[in-house]
Amino acid sequence: MEKAKIFLTKQGLEKLQKEYEDLTKIRRKEVTKRIARAREFGDIAENSEYDSAREEQSFIEGRIIELEEILRNAKVVTQVEKPGLVQVGSRVKVEVNGERDEFIIVSSIEADPMQGKISDQSPVGKTLIGTKVGDVVTVASTIKSTYTIIEIN
């Protein structure tokens, strides 16, 4: 069974590739050296440095596996597939309760609300996907808000 594609922006893909390279080429080697140094201290049963290094190694290996899966199933959103409609990669200007806001719709992997990147799986993202300029939609999450689509880039 083929895994579902993970839609990423070009910048998001580059960021994940850089993280993967850092983990596999640098951090993996560093933690292996830490483990070897900790073993030199003798009894590893009561060696907190060894335990800490093994914990970090476990985290790094888990993240490498996760990134490999993401990168294997990644599809970069490079062009507008449905012109005029909100989709992953769209920069959307909206009016919400009388105030203007702007954000980019990204995958949940890239989401960072503090940077204006909202997930296509969030209540707002799900509701806006497929809308066009002039549409008025209501998003019900913890509070109910009405969004008017002003511009899509």
PEJOLIN-V171496 format. One record per run of one state. SS is the DSSP state (hx for helix, st for strand, lp for the rest). FROM is the first residue (numbers start at 1). LEN is the number of residues. If there is no record, write none. Layout:
SS:FROM:LEN
SS:FROM:LEN
//
This chain:
lp:1:5
st:6:3
lp:9:1
hx:10:31
lp:41:3
hx:44:3
lp:47:1
hx:48:25
lp:73:1
st:74:3
lp:77:8
st:85:1
lp:86:5
st:91:6
lp:97:2
st:99:8
lp:107:5
st:112:1
hx:113:3
lp:116:1
st:117:3
lp:120:3
hx:123:6
lp:129:3
st:132:1
lp:133:3
st:136:5
lp:141:3
st:144:9
lp:153:1
//
